[in-house]
Amino acid sequence: MKIACFYTLTYSECRDSLPPGTELVWTGYGDDAYWNELSTRWDGTGDLLVIEHDMQLHGQVVPQFEACPALWCTFGYEYGPRWPGHFIEDALGCTRFRAQLQQQFPLGMVAAHISATDGLPPVPFWHNCDLYIRRALTRAGLKPCVHEPPVTHLRGS
């Protein structure tokens, strides 16, 4: 499984919790950098674990993702103090995509479809990457397999 942590800046708690071999991917060179870097790694040659810079993982993340046969898996997290009790379960904070799913839904196709049907830009800016992927997958009838316990959203704590 390829593991990538996408960041412009990282929290030390995030860095300390990353599994061995995690690729640190800097996305600070433009609003579309996250999408472009994600697209480079979304190649269908292996499962892909996406971790965002403000997530603190726990020791059950990788074993649960490796053992689960679902195509799309997440660990949810609490959004933040302004929305107490609001959990995110379908964003990119801590998400694994099986190679088969990546092959079925190339990100170029996802962006073109969502752009055309929803009137959004052809390449998502950093804040919309999960929106494009989520819309494409849920419209195809897929739902994420949500694992427990949640990971920690460092910016939200």
Biotite code that builds the C-alpha atoms (Angstrom):
import biotite.structure as struc

atoms = struc.array([
    struc.Atom([0.000, 0.000, 0.000], chain_id="A", res_id=1, res_name="MET", atom_name="CA", element="C"),
    struc.Atom([1.271, 3.457, -0.931], chain_id="A", res_id=2, res_name="LYS", atom_name="CA", element="C"),
    struc.Atom([0.940, 5.911, 1.952], chain_id="A", res_id=3, res_name="ILE", atom_name="CA", element="C"),
    struc.Atom([1.111, 9.654, 1.345], chain_id="A", res_id=4, res_name="ALA", atom_name="CA", element="C"),
    struc.Atom([0.689, 12.589, 3.714], chain_id="A", res_id=5, res_name="CYS", atom_name="CA", element="C"),
    struc.Atom([-0.271, 15.751, 1.840], chain_id="A", res_id=6, res_name="PHE", atom_name="CA", element="C"),
    struc.Atom([0.759, 18.998, 3.520], chain_id="A", res_id=7, res_name="TYR", atom_name="CA", element="C"),
    struc.Atom([1.581, 22.654, 3.330], chain_id="A", res_id=8, res_name="THR", atom_name="CA", element="C"),
    struc.Atom([2.588, 22.527, 6.972], chain_id="A", res_id=9, res_name="LEU", atom_name="CA", element="C"),
    struc.Atom([2.361, 19.580, 9.305], chain_id="A", res_id=10, res_name="THR", atom_name="CA", element="C"),
    struc.Atom([1.649, 19.191, 12.956], chain_id="A", res_id=11, res_name="TYR", atom_name="CA", element="C"),
    struc.Atom([4.317, 17.350, 14.918], chain_id="A", res_id=12, res_name="SER", atom_name="CA", element="C"),
    struc.Atom([1.624, 14.999, 16.263], chain_id="A", res_id=13, res_name="GLU", atom_name="CA", element="C"),
    struc.Atom([0.726, 14.129, 12.676], chain_id="A", res_id=14, res_name="CYS", atom_name="CA", element="C"),
    struc.Atom([4.336, 13.487, 11.650], chain_id="A", res_id=15, res_name="ARG", atom_name="CA", element="C"),
    struc.Atom([4.937, 11.384, 14.771], chain_id="A", res_id=16, res_name="ASP", atom_name="CA", element="C"),
    struc.Atom([1.891, 9.211, 14.036], chain_id="A", res_id=17, res_name="SER", atom_name="CA", element="C"),
    struc.Atom([2.675, 8.452, 10.378], chain_id="A", res_id=18, res_name="LEU", atom_name="CA", element="C"),
    struc.Atom([3.321, 4.824, 9.454], chain_id="A", res_id=19, res_name="PRO", atom_name="CA", element="C"),
    struc.Atom([6.871, 3.931, 8.410], chain_id="A", res_id=20, res_name="PRO", atom_name="CA", element="C"),
    struc.Atom([7.501, 4.606, 4.739], chain_id="A", res_id=21, res_name="GLY", atom_name="CA", element="C"),
    struc.Atom([4.937, 7.406, 4.441], chain_id="A", res_id=22, res_name="THR", atom_name="CA", element="C"),
    struc.Atom([5.715, 9.780, 1.604], chain_id="A", res_id=23, res_name="GLU", atom_name="CA", element="C"),
    struc.Atom([5.497, 13.439, 2.633], chain_id="A", res_id=24, res_name="LEU", atom_name="CA", element="C"),
    struc.Atom([3.992, 15.365, -0.285], chain_id="A", res_id=25, res_name="VAL", atom_name="CA", element="C"),
    struc.Atom([4.254, 19.149, -0.230], chain_id="A", res_id=26, res_name="TRP", atom_name="CA", element="C"),
    struc.Atom([1.264, 20.846, -1.860], chain_id="A", res_id=27, res_name="THR", atom_name="CA", element="C"),
    struc.Atom([2.087, 24.483, -1.275], chain_id="A", res_id=28, res_name="GLY", atom_name="CA", element="C"),
    struc.Atom([2.865, 25.575, -4.823], chain_id="A", res_id=29, res_name="TYR", atom_name="CA", element="C"),
    struc.Atom([-0.694, 26.448, -5.918], chain_id="A", res_id=30, res_name="GLY", atom_name="CA", element="C"),
    struc.Atom([-4.378, 25.929, -5.221], chain_id="A", res_id=31, res_name="ASP", atom_name="CA", element="C"),
    struc.Atom([-4.483, 22.906, -7.554], chain_id="A", res_id=32, res_name="ASP", atom_name="CA", element="C"),
    struc.Atom([-1.290, 21.307, -6.204], chain_id="A", res_id=33, res_name="ALA", atom_name="CA", element="C"),
    struc.Atom([-3.122, 18.890, -3.887], chain_id="A", res_id=34, res_name="TYR", atom_name="CA", element="C"),
    struc.Atom([-5.212, 17.537, -6.780], chain_id="A", res_id=35, res_name="TRP", atom_name="CA", element="C"),
    struc.Atom([-2.209, 17.304, -9.071], chain_id="A", res_id=36, res_name="ASN", atom_name="CA", element="C"),
    struc.Atom([-0.093, 15.483, -6.486], chain_id="A", res_id=37, res_name="GLU", atom_name="CA", element="C"),
    struc.Atom([-2.981, 13.175, -5.592], chain_id="A", res_id=38, res_name="LEU", atom_name="CA", element="C"),
    struc.Atom([-3.500, 12.427, -9.303], chain_id="A", res_id=39, res_name="SER", atom_name="CA", element="C"),
    struc.Atom([0.156, 11.434, -9.649], chain_id="A", res_id=40, res_name="THR", atom_name="CA", element="C"),
    struc.Atom([-0.235, 8.798, -6.937], chain_id="A", res_id=41, res_name="ARG", atom_name="CA", element="C"),
    struc.Atom([-3.767, 7.677, -7.954], chain_id="A", res_id=42, res_name="TRP", atom_name="CA", element="C"),
    struc.Atom([-2.471, 5.327, -10.627], chain_id="A", res_id=43, res_name="ASP", atom_name="CA", element="C"),
    struc.Atom([-4.258, 2.049, -9.919], chain_id="A", res_id=44, res_name="GLY", atom_name="CA", element="C"),
    struc.Atom([-1.036, 0.123, -9.358], chain_id="A", res_id=45, res_name="THR", atom_name="CA", element="C"),
    struc.Atom([-1.622, -0.325, -5.638], chain_id="A", res_id=46, res_name="GLY", atom_name="CA", element="C"),
    struc.Atom([-3.853, 0.703, -2.793], chain_id="A", res_id=47, res_name="ASP", atom_name="CA", element="C"),
    struc.Atom([-3.432, 4.318, -1.717], chain_id="A", res_id=48, res_name="LEU", atom_name="CA", element="C"),
    struc.Atom([-3.711, 5.655, 1.820], chain_id="A", res_id=49, res_name="LEU", atom_name="CA", element="C"),
    struc.Atom([-4.243, 9.426, 1.877], chain_id="A", res_id=50, res_name="VAL", atom_name="CA", element="C"),
    struc.Atom([-3.421, 11.286, 5.088], chain_id="A", res_id=51, res_name="ILE", atom_name="CA", element="C"),
    struc.Atom([-3.872, 15.006, 5.496], chain_id="A", res_id=52, res_name="GLU", atom_name="CA", element="C"),
    struc.Atom([-1.446, 17.205, 7.424], chain_id="A", res_id=53, res_name="HIS", atom_name="CA", element="C"),
    struc.Atom([-3.743, 17.770, 10.410], chain_id="A", res_id=54, res_name="ASP", atom_name="CA", element="C"),
    struc.Atom([-4.595, 14.145, 11.230], chain_id="A", res_id=55, res_name="MET", atom_name="CA", element="C"),
    struc.Atom([-3.161, 12.159, 14.113], chain_id="A", res_id=56, res_name="GLN", atom_name="CA", element="C"),
    struc.Atom([-3.387, 8.460, 13.392], chain_id="A", res_id=57, res_name="LEU", atom_name="CA", element="C"),
    struc.Atom([-3.532, 5.594, 15.857], chain_id="A", res_id=58, res_name="HIS", atom_name="CA", element="C"),
    struc.Atom([-2.050, 2.130, 15.604], chain_id="A", res_id=59, res_name="GLY", atom_name="CA", element="C"),
    struc.Atom([-5.193, 0.480, 14.239], chain_id="A", res_id=60, res_name="GLN", atom_name="CA", element="C"),
    struc.Atom([-5.347, 2.505, 11.001], chain_id="A", res_id=61, res_name="VAL", atom_name="CA", element="C"),
    struc.Atom([-3.035, 0.505, 8.736], chain_id="A", res_id=62, res_name="VAL", atom_name="CA", element="C"),
    struc.Atom([-4.002, -2.971, 10.050], chain_id="A", res_id=63, res_name="PRO", atom_name="CA", element="C"),
    struc.Atom([-7.716, -2.237, 9.635], chain_id="A", res_id=64, res_name="GLN", atom_name="CA", element="C"),
    struc.Atom([-7.261, -0.798, 6.148], chain_id="A", res_id=65, res_name="PHE", atom_name="CA", element="C"),
    struc.Atom([-5.119, -3.750, 5.070], chain_id="A", res_id=66, res_name="GLU", atom_name="CA", element="C"),
    struc.Atom([-7.655, -6.269, 6.376], chain_id="A", res_id=67, res_name="ALA", atom_name="CA", element="C"),
    struc.Atom([-10.790, -4.632, 4.947], chain_id="A", res_id=68, res_name="CYS", atom_name="CA", element="C"),
    struc.Atom([-11.898, -5.730, 1.474], chain_id="A", res_id=69, res_name="PRO", atom_name="CA", element="C"),
    struc.Atom([-13.931, -2.561, 0.800], chain_id="A", res_id=70, res_name="ALA", atom_name="CA", element="C"),
    struc.Atom([-12.900, -0.369, -2.128], chain_id="A", res_id=71, res_name="LEU", atom_name="CA", element="C"),
    struc.Atom([-13.151, 2.907, -0.170], chain_id="A", res_id=72, res_name="TRP", atom_name="CA", element="C"),
    struc.Atom([-12.372, 3.085, 3.551], chain_id="A", res_id=73, res_name="CYS", atom_name="CA", element="C"),
    struc.Atom([-12.077, 5.967, 5.985], chain_id="A", res_id=74, res_name="THR", atom_name="CA", element="C"),
    struc.Atom([-11.469, 6.747, 9.601], chain_id="A", res_id=75, res_name="PHE", atom_name="CA", element="C"),
    struc.Atom([-13.770, 9.559, 10.598], chain_id="A", res_id=76, res_name="GLY", atom_name="CA", element="C"),
    struc.Atom([-12.841, 12.519, 12.739], chain_id="A", res_id=77, res_name="TYR", atom_name="CA", element="C"),
    struc.Atom([-14.532, 15.306, 14.621], chain_id="A", res_id=78, res_name="GLU", atom_name="CA", element="C"),
    struc.Atom([-14.718, 18.401, 12.449], chain_id="A", res_id=79, res_name="TYR", atom_name="CA", element="C"),
    struc.Atom([-13.883, 20.908, 15.144], chain_id="A", res_id=80, res_name="GLY", atom_name="CA", element="C"),
    struc.Atom([-15.002, 22.933, 18.134], chain_id="A", res_id=81, res_name="PRO", atom_name="CA", element="C"),
    struc.Atom([-17.274, 25.236, 16.149], chain_id="A", res_id=82, res_name="ARG", atom_name="CA", element="C"),
    struc.Atom([-19.356, 22.168, 15.252], chain_id="A", res_id=83, res_name="TRP", atom_name="CA", element="C"),
    struc.Atom([-19.283, 19.979, 18.390], chain_id="A", res_id=84, res_name="PRO", atom_name="CA", element="C"),
    struc.Atom([-20.189, 16.372, 17.744], chain_id="A", res_id=85, res_name="GLY", atom_name="CA", element="C"),
    struc.Atom([-20.055, 16.796, 13.932], chain_id="A", res_id=86, res_name="HIS", atom_name="CA", element="C"),
    struc.Atom([-18.042, 13.932, 12.461], chain_id="A", res_id=87, res_name="PHE", atom_name="CA", element="C"),
    struc.Atom([-16.592, 13.788, 8.954], chain_id="A", res_id=88, res_name="ILE", atom_name="CA", element="C"),
    struc.Atom([-16.578, 10.289, 7.510], chain_id="A", res_id=89, res_name="GLU", atom_name="CA", element="C"),
    struc.Atom([-16.210, 10.784, 3.759], chain_id="A", res_id=90, res_name="ASP", atom_name="CA", element="C"),
    struc.Atom([-13.420, 13.332, 3.342], chain_id="A", res_id=91, res_name="ALA", atom_name="CA", element="C"),
    struc.Atom([-9.744, 12.687, 2.602], chain_id="A", res_id=92, res_name="LEU", atom_name="CA", element="C"),
    struc.Atom([-8.347, 13.150, 6.127], chain_id="A", res_id=93, res_name="GLY", atom_name="CA", element="C"),
    struc.Atom([-7.520, 9.456, 6.555], chain_id="A", res_id=94, res_name="CYS", atom_name="CA", element="C"),
    struc.Atom([-8.771, 7.457, 3.589], chain_id="A", res_id=95, res_name="THR", atom_name="CA", element="C"),
    struc.Atom([-7.722, 4.313, 1.749], chain_id="A", res_id=96, res_name="ARG", atom_name="CA", element="C"),
    struc.Atom([-8.651, 3.648, -1.889], chain_id="A", res_id=97, res_name="PHE", atom_name="CA", element="C"),
    struc.Atom([-8.150, 0.196, -3.349], chain_id="A", res_id=98, res_name="ARG", atom_name="CA", element="C"),
    struc.Atom([-6.264, -0.067, -6.660], chain_id="A", res_id=99, res_name="ALA", atom_name="CA", element="C"),
    struc.Atom([-9.412, -1.437, -8.333], chain_id="A", res_id=100, res_name="GLN", atom_name="CA", element="C"),
    struc.Atom([-11.349, 1.705, -7.401], chain_id="A", res_id=101, res_name="LEU", atom_name="CA", element="C"),
    struc.Atom([-8.578, 3.927, -8.760], chain_id="A", res_id=102, res_name="GLN", atom_name="CA", element="C"),
    struc.Atom([-8.710, 2.004, -12.035], chain_id="A", res_id=103, res_name="GLN", atom_name="CA", element="C"),
    struc.Atom([-12.492, 2.395, -12.263], chain_id="A", res_id=104, res_name="GLN", atom_name="CA", element="C"),
    struc.Atom([-12.408, 6.098, -11.401], chain_id="A", res_id=105, res_name="PHE", atom_name="CA", element="C"),
    struc.Atom([-9.326, 7.800, -12.847], chain_id="A", res_id=106, res_name="PRO", atom_name="CA", element="C"),
    struc.Atom([-9.093, 11.271, -11.303], chain_id="A", res_id=107, res_name="LEU", atom_name="CA", element="C"),
    struc.Atom([-9.007, 12.961, -14.697], chain_id="A", res_id=108, res_name="GLY", atom_name="CA", element="C"),
    struc.Atom([-12.361, 11.362, -15.478], chain_id="A", res_id=109, res_name="MET", atom_name="CA", element="C"),
    struc.Atom([-13.707, 12.277, -12.028], chain_id="A", res_id=110, res_name="VAL", atom_name="CA", element="C"),
    struc.Atom([-12.727, 15.936, -12.442], chain_id="A", res_id=111, res_name="ALA", atom_name="CA", element="C"),
    struc.Atom([-14.170, 16.179, -15.964], chain_id="A", res_id=112, res_name="ALA", atom_name="CA", element="C"),
    struc.Atom([-17.467, 14.576, -14.933], chain_id="A", res_id=113, res_name="HIS", atom_name="CA", element="C"),
    struc.Atom([-17.984, 16.628, -11.776], chain_id="A", res_id=114, res_name="ILE", atom_name="CA", element="C"),
    struc.Atom([-16.923, 19.810, -13.548], chain_id="A", res_id=115, res_name="SER", atom_name="CA", element="C"),
    struc.Atom([-19.404, 19.246, -16.378], chain_id="A", res_id=116, res_name="ALA", atom_name="CA", element="C"),
    struc.Atom([-22.359, 18.072, -14.293], chain_id="A", res_id=117, res_name="THR", atom_name="CA", element="C"),
    struc.Atom([-21.948, 20.456, -11.359], chain_id="A", res_id=118, res_name="ASP", atom_name="CA", element="C"),
    struc.Atom([-20.528, 23.508, -13.099], chain_id="A", res_id=119, res_name="GLY", atom_name="CA", element="C"),
    struc.Atom([-17.321, 23.405, -11.050], chain_id="A", res_id=120, res_name="LEU", atom_name="CA", element="C"),
    struc.Atom([-13.764, 24.169, -12.221], chain_id="A", res_id=121, res_name="PRO", atom_name="CA", element="C"),
    struc.Atom([-12.092, 21.450, -14.332], chain_id="A", res_id=122, res_name="PRO", atom_name="CA", element="C"),
    struc.Atom([-9.352, 21.022, -11.722], chain_id="A", res_id=123, res_name="VAL", atom_name="CA", element="C"),
    struc.Atom([-10.396, 21.270, -8.072], chain_id="A", res_id=124, res_name="PRO", atom_name="CA", element="C"),
    struc.Atom([-8.579, 23.591, -5.734], chain_id="A", res_id=125, res_name="PHE", atom_name="CA", element="C"),
    struc.Atom([-7.264, 22.075, -2.503], chain_id="A", res_id=126, res_name="TRP", atom_name="CA", element="C"),
    struc.Atom([-10.465, 22.503, -0.504], chain_id="A", res_id=127, res_name="HIS", atom_name="CA", element="C"),
    struc.Atom([-12.620, 20.636, -3.055], chain_id="A", res_id=128, res_name="ASN", atom_name="CA", element="C"),
    struc.Atom([-10.563, 17.510, -3.736], chain_id="A", res_id=129, res_name="CYS", atom_name="CA", element="C"),
    struc.Atom([-12.650, 15.354, -1.423], chain_id="A", res_id=130, res_name="ASP", atom_name="CA", element="C"),
    struc.Atom([-15.886, 16.858, -2.789], chain_id="A", res_id=131, res_name="LEU", atom_name="CA", element="C"),
    struc.Atom([-15.101, 15.788, -6.368], chain_id="A", res_id=132, res_name="TYR", atom_name="CA", element="C"),
    struc.Atom([-14.099, 12.267, -5.333], chain_id="A", res_id=133, res_name="ILE", atom_name="CA", element="C"),
    struc.Atom([-17.008, 11.832, -2.908], chain_id="A", res_id=134, res_name="ARG", atom_name="CA", element="C"),
    struc.Atom([-19.573, 12.992, -5.467], chain_id="A", res_id=135, res_name="ARG", atom_name="CA", element="C"),
    struc.Atom([-18.221, 10.726, -8.183], chain_id="A", res_id=136, res_name="ALA", atom_name="CA", element="C"),
    struc.Atom([-18.101, 7.670, -5.925], chain_id="A", res_id=137, res_name="LEU", atom_name="CA", element="C"),
    struc.Atom([-21.460, 8.173, -4.213], chain_id="A", res_id=138, res_name="THR", atom_name="CA", element="C"),
    struc.Atom([-23.187, 8.872, -7.540], chain_id="A", res_id=139, res_name="ARG", atom_name="CA", element="C"),
    struc.Atom([-21.819, 5.513, -8.690], chain_id="A", res_id=140, res_name="ALA", atom_name="CA", element="C"),
    struc.Atom([-23.501, 3.907, -5.666], chain_id="A", res_id=141, res_name="GLY", atom_name="CA", element="C"),
    struc.Atom([-20.441, 3.528, -3.452], chain_id="A", res_id=142, res_name="LEU", atom_name="CA", element="C"),
    struc.Atom([-20.241, 4.406, 0.224], chain_id="A", res_id=143, res_name="LYS", atom_name="CA", element="C"),
    struc.Atom([-17.131, 4.545, 2.383], chain_id="A", res_id=144, res_name="PRO", atom_name="CA", element="C"),
    struc.Atom([-16.537, 1.794, 4.893], chain_id="A", res_id=145, res_name="CYS", atom_name="CA", element="C"),
    struc.Atom([-16.046, 3.823, 8.085], chain_id="A", res_id=146, res_name="VAL", atom_name="CA", element="C"),
    struc.Atom([-13.631, 2.341, 10.611], chain_id="A", res_id=147, res_name="HIS", atom_name="CA", element="C"),
    struc.Atom([-13.403, 2.957, 14.363], chain_id="A", res_id=148, res_name="GLU", atom_name="CA", element="C"),
    struc.Atom([-12.121, 4.475, 16.548], chain_id="A", res_id=149, res_name="PRO", atom_name="CA", element="C"),
    struc.Atom([-11.892, 7.893, 14.885], chain_id="A", res_id=150, res_name="PRO", atom_name="CA", element="C"),
    struc.Atom([-8.566, 9.559, 14.228], chain_id="A", res_id=151, res_name="VAL", atom_name="CA", element="C"),
    struc.Atom([-7.805, 12.944, 15.780], chain_id="A", res_id=152, res_name="THR", atom_name="CA", element="C"),
    struc.Atom([-8.297, 16.142, 13.794], chain_id="A", res_id=153, res_name="HIS", atom_name="CA", element="C"),
    struc.Atom([-5.512, 18.287, 15.212], chain_id="A", res_id=154, res_name="LEU", atom_name="CA", element="C"),
    struc.Atom([-6.814, 21.547, 13.821], chain_id="A", res_id=155, res_name="ARG", atom_name="CA", element="C"),
    struc.Atom([-10.224, 20.723, 15.227], chain_id="A", res_id=156, res_name="GLY", atom_name="CA", element="C"),
    struc.Atom([-9.112, 19.959, 18.773], chain_id="A", res_id=157, res_name="SER", atom_name="CA", element="C"),
])
